[in-house]
C-alpha cells in the first residue's frame, strides 16, 4: 500500500504525484530482483491527507478514498473539537465479521463447558481484541464487538438444553462479570511519540 499526502499547491501536487509514481516503479523493480511483485489490487495511489477532501470536492469526485491496512480502515476525517484533519482508524468490517464467526464456532464447541470456563475464555478473547483495536475514535466498533460476543454467548447458553433458557437478568450479570468493558488502550500517536527533553 502506497499512500501519498499531496501538498497544498496543485502544481506541487502534480510533482508529488509523479514522485509517487516514480517511487512505485522503483519499488516494483527492487521487489522484482527478489522474484517478488506488488499485488495490483492491493497497491494503488490515492489522494489522502488534510487537503484531499477539498481538492476532490473541487473536482466533483466526492469524499476521499479509504484504504485498509493492518486490520483498520483508514479514513480522512476532521476533529470535532477544532475541525482540523485527522486520520480516523476503524476496525475493518471483514476482520470484525471473521472474528465473530470464529467466536461463534468456538462457543458451539465449548457449549457444555462450565460457565466460568467459557467466561474466562471469552474475557481473554474480548480483552485481546480491545488491546489491538483500541485506538482513539474506534470506540463504536469496540462496543459493537462486545455486544455481539454477549449475544452469541447468550444464544450458546440457551441451546445447552431444550428447556434451559437463560434470562436476560442473569445474562447481564454474566456479561458484567466476565466481559471487559470497551476501552481505548492506545493514545494518539502524537502523545505516544511526544518526548520532552
Backbone as numpy.savetxt, mean C-alpha at the origin, in Angstrom:
# Nx Ny Nz CAx CAy CAz Cx Cy Cz
10.84 0.26 -12.48 9.99 1.44 -12.48 10.88 2.67 -12.48
10.73 3.53 -13.45 11.48 4.78 -13.53 10.48 5.91 -13.36
10.69 6.72 -12.34 9.79 7.83 -12.07 10.56 9.12 -12.28
9.97 10.05 -12.98 10.63 11.32 -13.27 9.80 12.44 -12.68
10.45 13.29 -11.89 9.80 14.51 -11.43 10.19 15.62 -12.38
9.23 16.13 -13.13 9.53 17.16 -14.10 9.79 18.48 -13.41
10.64 19.28 -14.01 10.96 20.60 -13.47 9.78 21.54 -13.69
9.85 22.73 -13.05 8.75 23.69 -13.11 8.59 24.26 -14.51
9.67 24.53 -15.17 9.62 25.14 -16.49 9.30 24.08 -17.55
8.44 24.41 -18.50 8.04 23.43 -19.52 9.23 23.09 -20.42
10.03 24.11 -20.79 11.19 23.83 -21.62 12.16 22.91 -20.88
12.34 23.21 -19.60 13.20 22.34 -18.77 12.60 20.94 -18.69
11.27 20.87 -18.67 10.59 19.58 -18.61 10.97 18.69 -19.78
11.07 19.29 -20.98 11.47 18.49 -22.14 12.90 17.99 -21.96
13.76 18.84 -21.40 15.15 18.43 -21.16 15.20 17.26 -20.19
14.43 17.35 -19.10 14.40 16.27 -18.11 13.84 15.00 -18.73
12.80 15.16 -19.58 12.20 13.99 -20.20 13.22 13.27 -21.08
13.99 14.05 -21.87 14.99 13.41 -22.71 16.07 12.76 -21.86
16.41 13.38 -20.72 17.35 12.76 -19.79 16.81 11.44 -19.27
15.52 11.42 -18.97 14.91 10.18 -18.48 14.92 9.10 -19.55
14.65 9.51 -20.79 14.68 8.53 -21.88 16.08 8.00 -22.10
17.09 8.91 -22.00 18.48 8.47 -22.13 18.85 7.51 -21.00
18.41 7.83 -19.79 18.69 6.96 -18.64 18.05 5.59 -18.83
16.83 5.59 -19.33 16.14 4.31 -19.56 16.89 3.47 -20.59
17.36 4.11 -21.67 18.14 3.41 -22.68 19.44 2.86 -22.11
20.13 3.69 -21.30 21.40 3.25 -20.70 21.17 2.09 -19.73
20.07 2.16 -18.99 19.76 1.08 -18.05 19.46 -0.21 -18.79
18.73 -0.12 -19.91 18.42 -1.32 -20.70 19.71 -1.94 -21.25
20.65 -1.08 -21.72 21.93 -1.60 -22.21 22.72 -2.28 -21.10
22.74 -1.65 -19.95 23.49 -2.20 -18.80 22.92 -3.56 -18.39
21.60 -3.66 -18.33 20.97 -4.93 -17.97 21.21 -6.00 -19.03
21.26 -5.58 -20.31 21.49 -6.54 -21.39 22.85 -7.21 -21.27
23.83 -6.51 -20.70 25.15 -7.11 -20.50 25.09 -8.33 -19.59
24.10 -8.36 -18.70 23.94 -9.47 -17.76 22.76 -10.38 -18.17
22.35 -10.29 -19.43 21.24 -11.08 -19.98 19.93 -10.82 -19.24
19.73 -9.57 -18.85 18.49 -9.15 -18.20 17.82 -8.09 -19.06
16.54 -7.87 -18.84 15.84 -6.83 -19.58 14.75 -6.21 -18.72
14.38 -4.98 -19.07 13.29 -4.29 -18.39 11.97 -4.86 -18.86
11.05 -5.08 -17.93 9.73 -5.59 -18.29 8.96 -4.46 -18.96
8.48 -4.67 -20.20 7.83 -3.56 -20.92 6.55 -3.06 -20.27
5.81 -3.91 -19.57 4.56 -3.47 -18.94 4.80 -2.84 -17.57
5.93 -3.15 -16.94 6.18 -2.64 -15.59 7.10 -1.43 -15.57
7.65 -1.06 -16.70 8.57 0.08 -16.76 7.99 1.11 -17.71
7.79 2.31 -17.20 7.26 3.37 -18.05 7.70 4.72 -17.50
7.70 5.71 -18.34 7.97 7.09 -17.92 6.63 7.75 -17.65
6.53 8.41 -16.51 5.28 9.10 -16.21 5.57 10.42 -15.54
4.62 11.31 -15.69 4.74 12.64 -15.10 4.26 12.57 -13.67
5.17 12.88 -12.73 4.86 12.72 -11.32 5.60 13.80 -10.55
4.93 14.41 -9.61 5.59 15.43 -8.80 4.66 16.58 -8.47
5.23 17.64 -7.88 4.39 18.74 -7.41 3.67 19.51 -8.51
4.21 19.49 -9.72 3.59 20.27 -10.81 2.89 19.39 -11.83
2.86 18.10 -11.60 2.28 17.18 -12.59 0.78 17.44 -12.77
0.05 17.67 -11.68 -1.40 17.85 -11.77 -1.75 19.09 -12.59
-1.08 20.20 -12.31 -1.42 21.43 -13.02 -0.99 21.34 -14.49
0.14 20.68 -14.76 0.59 20.53 -16.14 -0.36 19.65 -16.94
-0.80 18.56 -16.33 -1.73 17.66 -17.03 -3.10 18.32 -17.22
-3.52 19.14 -16.24 -4.79 19.87 -16.38 -4.72 20.86 -17.55
-3.56 21.50 -17.71 -3.37 22.43 -18.82 -3.50 21.72 -20.17
-3.00 20.48 -20.22 -3.08 19.70 -21.46 -4.41 18.98 -21.62
-5.25 19.01 -20.57 -6.54 18.33 -20.62 -6.43 16.82 -20.47
-5.43 16.35 -19.73 -5.19 14.92 -19.59 -5.75 14.32 -18.30
-6.28 15.11 -17.40 -6.83 14.58 -16.16 -5.79 14.46 -15.06
-6.06 13.61 -14.08 -5.17 13.46 -12.93 -3.86 12.79 -13.33
-2.79 13.05 -12.55 -1.52 12.36 -12.83 -1.67 10.85 -12.64
-0.86 10.10 -13.39 -0.91 8.65 -13.29 -0.38 8.19 -11.93
-0.81 7.02 -11.53 -0.30 6.40 -10.31 0.61 5.24 -10.71
1.40 4.77 -9.75 2.21 3.60 -10.02 2.31 2.75 -8.76
2.52 1.45 -8.95 2.64 0.50 -7.85 4.10 0.15 -7.65
4.52 0.16 -6.38 5.91 -0.17 -6.05 5.97 -0.64 -4.61
6.59 -1.80 -4.39 6.79 -2.37 -3.05 5.48 -2.53 -2.27
4.41 -2.87 -2.95 3.14 -3.13 -2.28 2.29 -1.90 -2.05
2.73 -0.75 -2.50 1.98 0.49 -2.32 1.62 1.09 -3.68
0.46 1.73 -3.75 0.10 2.55 -4.90 0.49 3.98 -4.55
1.35 4.57 -5.37 1.84 5.93 -5.13 1.00 6.91 -5.94
0.49 7.94 -5.27 -0.46 8.88 -5.87 0.01 10.30 -5.58
-0.10 11.19 -6.57 0.16 12.62 -6.34 -1.02 13.18 -5.55
-0.73 13.84 -4.43 -1.80 14.38 -3.59 -1.34 15.69 -2.97
-2.25 16.36 -2.28 -1.91 17.57 -1.54 -2.31 17.40 -0.08
-1.56 18.02 0.80 -1.87 17.94 2.24 -3.05 18.84 2.55
-3.87 18.39 3.49 -5.01 19.22 3.91 -4.53 20.42 4.71
-3.46 20.25 5.47 -3.01 21.31 6.38 -2.53 22.55 5.64
-1.72 22.37 4.58 -1.16 23.53 3.91 -1.33 23.51 2.39
-1.95 22.48 1.83 -2.19 22.42 0.40 -0.96 22.13 -0.44
0.14 21.74 0.19 1.37 21.46 -0.55 1.38 20.01 -1.04
2.23 19.76 -2.02 2.32 18.43 -2.64 2.85 17.39 -1.65
2.30 16.19 -1.75 2.82 15.04 -1.01 2.55 13.78 -1.83
3.31 12.75 -1.54 3.09 11.46 -2.18 2.21 10.63 -1.26
1.04 10.27 -1.74 0.12 9.44 -0.97 0.42 7.98 -1.29
0.72 7.20 -0.26 1.00 5.77 -0.45 -0.13 4.98 0.17
-0.80 4.19 -0.66 -1.91 3.36 -0.19 -1.58 1.90 -0.49
-2.11 1.01 0.35 -1.92 -0.42 0.13 -2.48 -0.80 -1.24
-1.68 -1.54 -2.01 -2.17 -1.99 -3.32 -3.39 -2.87 -3.13
-4.39 -2.66 -3.95 -5.64 -3.41 -3.85 -5.40 -4.91 -4.02
-4.56 -5.29 -5.00 -4.29 -6.70 -5.25 -3.63 -7.36 -4.05
-2.69 -6.65 -3.42 -2.00 -7.22 -2.26 -2.96 -7.41 -1.09
-3.82 -6.42 -0.88 -4.80 -6.50 0.21 -5.73 -7.68 0.00
-6.25 -7.83 -1.21 -7.17 -8.93 -1.49 -6.47 -10.28 -1.40
-5.22 -10.35 -1.86 -4.48 -11.62 -1.79 -4.23 -12.02 -0.34
-3.89 -11.05 0.50 -3.64 -11.36 1.92 -4.92 -11.83 2.60
-6.04 -11.19 2.29 -7.31 -11.61 2.88 -7.70 -13.02 2.42
-7.41 -13.36 1.17 -7.67 -14.73 0.70 -6.81 -15.74 1.46
-5.54 -15.39 1.71 -4.65 -16.27 2.49 -5.19 -16.47 3.90
-5.61 -15.37 4.53 -6.14 -15.45 5.89 -7.40 -16.32 5.91
-8.26 -16.15 4.92 -9.49 -16.96 4.86 -9.17 -18.44 4.74
-8.23 -18.80 3.87 -7.85 -20.20 3.68 -7.23 -20.78 4.95
-6.39 -19.99 5.61 -5.74 -20.48 6.84 -6.74 -20.60 7.98
-7.70 -19.69 8.06 -8.74 -19.79 9.08 -9.59 -21.04 8.87
-9.84 -21.38 7.64 -10.59 -22.61 7.35 -9.80 -23.83 7.82
-8.48 -23.77 7.62 -7.63 -24.89 8.04 -7.56 -24.99 9.56
-7.55 -23.83 10.24 -7.45 -23.79 11.70 -8.81 -23.67 12.37
-9.87 -23.97 11.68 -11.23 -23.73 12.16 -11.48 -24.34 13.54
-11.02 -25.54 13.78 -11.33 -26.22 15.04 -10.23 -26.09 16.08
-9.26 -25.23 15.83 -8.23 -24.95 16.85 -8.87 -24.13 17.96
-8.30 -24.15 19.16 -8.86 -23.32 20.25 -8.84 -21.83 19.87
-9.81 -21.10 20.39 -9.93 -19.68 20.05 -8.68 -18.90 20.44
-8.05 -19.14 21.62 -6.82 -18.40 21.93 -5.70 -18.65 20.92
-5.60 -19.88 20.41 -4.57 -20.18 19.41 -4.86 -19.43 18.11
-6.12 -19.40 17.71 -6.49 -18.63 16.52 -6.22 -17.14 16.73
-6.57 -16.66 17.93 -6.37 -15.24 18.24 -4.91 -14.84 18.21
-4.03 -15.69 18.75 -2.59 -15.38 18.73 -2.07 -15.32 17.30
-2.50 -16.30 16.49 -2.05 -16.30 15.11 -2.55 -15.07 14.36
-3.84 -14.74 14.52 -4.40 -13.57 13.84 -3.75 -12.28 14.33
-3.43 -12.23 15.61 -2.76 -11.05 16.16 -1.42 -10.83 15.48
-0.66 -11.91 15.28 0.64 -11.79 14.62 0.48 -11.37 13.16
-0.53 -11.91 12.48 -0.76 -11.57 11.07 -1.13 -10.10 10.93
-2.07 -9.64 11.74 -2.54 -8.25 11.65 -1.44 -7.29 12.06
-0.69 -7.63 13.11 0.40 -6.77 13.56 1.48 -6.66 12.49
1.82 -7.77 11.84 2.81 -7.73 10.77 2.35 -6.88 9.60
1.06 -6.97 9.28 0.51 -6.15 8.20 0.62 -4.66 8.56
0.28 -4.32 9.80 0.35 -2.92 10.23 1.79 -2.42 10.23
2.72 -3.27 10.60 4.13 -2.83 10.66 4.70 -2.56 9.27
4.21 -3.26 8.26 4.70 -2.99 6.91 3.92 -1.86 6.25
2.60 -1.92 6.29 1.77 -0.95 5.57 1.39 0.26 6.41
1.88 0.36 7.63 1.52 1.47 8.52 2.29 2.73 8.23
2.03 3.33 7.07 2.69 4.57 6.67 1.68 5.72 6.81
2.16 6.95 6.91 1.24 8.08 7.04 0.22 8.12 5.89
-1.00 8.45 6.22 -2.13 8.60 5.31 -2.62 7.28 4.72
-2.23 6.15 5.30 -2.73 4.85 4.85 -3.67 4.23 5.90
-4.10 5.01 6.86 -4.95 4.49 7.94 -6.25 3.85 7.45
-6.95 4.42 6.44 -8.19 3.76 5.99 -7.97 2.32 5.54
-6.87 2.05 4.84 -6.59 0.69 4.37 -6.26 -0.22 5.55
-5.61 0.30 6.59 -5.30 -0.50 7.77 -6.59 -0.88 8.52
-7.48 0.09 8.69 -8.76 -0.18 9.35 -9.58 -1.19 8.54
-9.54 -1.05 7.21 -10.28 -1.98 6.35 -9.75 -3.40 6.49
-8.42 -3.55 6.55 -7.84 -4.89 6.70 -8.27 -5.51 8.02
-8.20 -4.75 9.11 -8.60 -5.27 10.43 -10.08 -5.66 10.43
-10.92 -4.83 9.83 -12.35 -5.11 9.77 -12.62 -6.43 9.04
-11.98 -6.61 7.88 -12.23 -7.81 7.09 -11.67 -9.06 7.76
-10.53 -8.94 8.44 -10.00 -10.09 9.19 -10.98 -10.48 10.29
-11.53 -9.50 11.00 -12.52 -9.79 12.04 -13.76 -10.45 11.47
-14.21 -9.99 10.32 -15.39 -10.58 9.67 -15.12 -12.02 9.25
-13.93 -12.27 8.69 -13.57 -13.63 8.28 -13.45 -14.56 9.49
-12.92 -14.04 10.60 -12.79 -14.85 11.81 -14.18 -15.20 12.36
-15.08 -14.22 12.34 -16.45 -14.47 12.81 -17.12 -15.55 11.97
-16.94 -15.47 10.66 -17.53 -16.47 9.78 -16.95 -17.86 10.05
-15.64 -17.93 10.29 -15.00 -19.23 10.56 -15.50 -19.80 11.89
-15.66 -18.94 12.89 -16.14 -19.44 14.19 -17.60 -19.90 14.11
-18.39 -19.24 13.29 -19.80 -19.64 13.14 -19.95 -20.97 12.40
-18.95 -21.34 11.63 -19.03 -22.59 10.86 -18.44 -23.78 11.60
-18.06 -23.60 12.85 -17.46 -24.71 13.59 -18.48 -25.82 13.86
-19.73 -25.46 14.02 -20.79 -26.46 14.19 -22.07 -25.92 13.56
-23.06 -26.80 13.45 -24.29 -26.38 12.77 -25.12 -25.43 13.61
-25.06 -25.57 14.93 -25.89 -24.71 15.79 -25.10 -23.60 16.47
-23.80 -23.75 16.53 -22.99 -22.80 17.32 -22.75 -21.49 16.62
-23.64 -20.53 16.85 -23.46 -19.19 16.31 -22.73 -18.34 17.34
-21.79 -17.55 16.90 -21.08 -16.63 17.79 -21.76 -15.28 17.68
-22.32 -14.82 18.78 -23.00 -13.52 18.77 -21.98 -12.39 18.66
-22.45 -11.27 18.12 -21.52 -10.17 17.88 -21.01 -9.53 19.17
-21.77 -9.63 20.27 -21.26 -9.09 21.55 -19.99 -9.83 21.94
-20.04 -11.16 21.82 -18.87 -11.96 22.16 -17.75 -11.73 21.14
-18.13 -11.61 19.87 -17.12 -11.42 18.83 -16.38 -10.10 19.01
-17.09 -9.07 19.41 -16.42 -7.78 19.65 -15.41 -7.88 20.78
-15.76 -8.65 21.81 -14.81 -8.85 22.91 -13.56 -9.59 22.41
-13.77 -10.60 21.56 -12.63 -11.35 21.01 -11.76 -10.45 20.13
-12.40 -9.62 19.33 -11.63 -8.72 18.46 -10.84 -7.71 19.26
-11.47 -7.16 20.33 -10.74 -6.21 21.18 -9.55 -6.87 21.86
-9.74 -8.13 22.24 -8.67 -8.82 22.97 -7.52 -9.23 22.06
-7.83 -9.76 20.86 -6.80 -10.39 20.05 -6.29 -9.55 18.88
-7.13 -8.76 18.26 -6.66 -8.02 17.08 -6.14 -6.65 17.48
-4.88 -6.34 17.11 -4.34 -5.02 17.45 -5.10 -3.90 16.73
-5.08 -2.74 17.33 -5.75 -1.58 16.75 -4.88 -1.03 15.61
-5.52 -0.60 14.53 -4.79 -0.05 13.38 -4.01 1.18 13.81
-2.74 1.21 13.43 -1.90 2.36 13.80 -0.82 2.57 12.75
-0.38 3.80 12.63 0.70 4.16 11.72 2.01 3.92 12.46
2.85 3.05 11.92 4.11 2.67 12.58 5.31 3.47 12.07
5.22 4.00 10.86 6.36 4.70 10.26 6.10 6.19 10.24
7.11 7.00 10.56 6.93 8.46 10.47 7.06 8.92 9.02
6.79 10.20 8.79 7.03 10.79 7.48 8.53 10.69 7.17
8.91 10.53 5.90 10.33 10.40 5.56 11.18 11.58 6.04
10.65 12.79 6.01 11.45 13.94 6.45 11.75 13.85 7.95
10.84 13.31 8.73 11.08 13.14 10.16 12.09 12.03 10.41
12.00 10.96 9.60 12.90 9.83 9.79 14.33 10.20 9.47
14.51 10.96 8.38 15.87 11.29 7.94 16.34 12.64 8.46
15.49 13.36 9.14 15.88 14.68 9.67 16.84 14.51 10.84
18.08 14.92 10.64 19.12 14.77 11.66 19.56 16.16 12.09
19.58 16.37 13.39 20.05 17.66 13.92 21.48 17.45 14.42
22.42 18.26 13.89 23.83 18.12 14.30 24.29 19.36 15.00
